[in-house]
């Protein structure tokens, strides 16, 4: 999460929160928040979601803005390519597949892409909804993610 570090501090300060104040909102101590901001400590998906909520941003916005990576192409046989090519794929899933920087930051595996694609959700579900679904899939599978 070292790419999150400077962005997290900026967002926290913009919100007028101290490290301790943010920590209290999300169930972490001030030292953990300090280490997140310095890039020496990681965070679970659950805590990442709580931090985004406390800062008034979405998880994908928090990670996407923090990465500031130039969009690259997927490998030729990457599962996200099939989603992007499928005009019948849900809009939110296609939007997630189109945000390669976020997909890379989340470390979405081929099996996770397959799982996301296999679950039919209402068309109104956004990219953030699919990020939340991914977090849920990981939680059910016992994975802590990144």
Secondary structure, DSSP 8 states (H G I E B T S, - for coil): -TTTHHHHHHHHHHTT--HHHHHHHHT--HHHHHHHHHTS----HHHHHHHHHHHTS-HHHHHHHHH--------TT-HHHHHHH-TTS-HHHHHHHH-HHHHHHHT--HHHHHHHHHS---TT--HHHHHHHHHHHHHHHT----
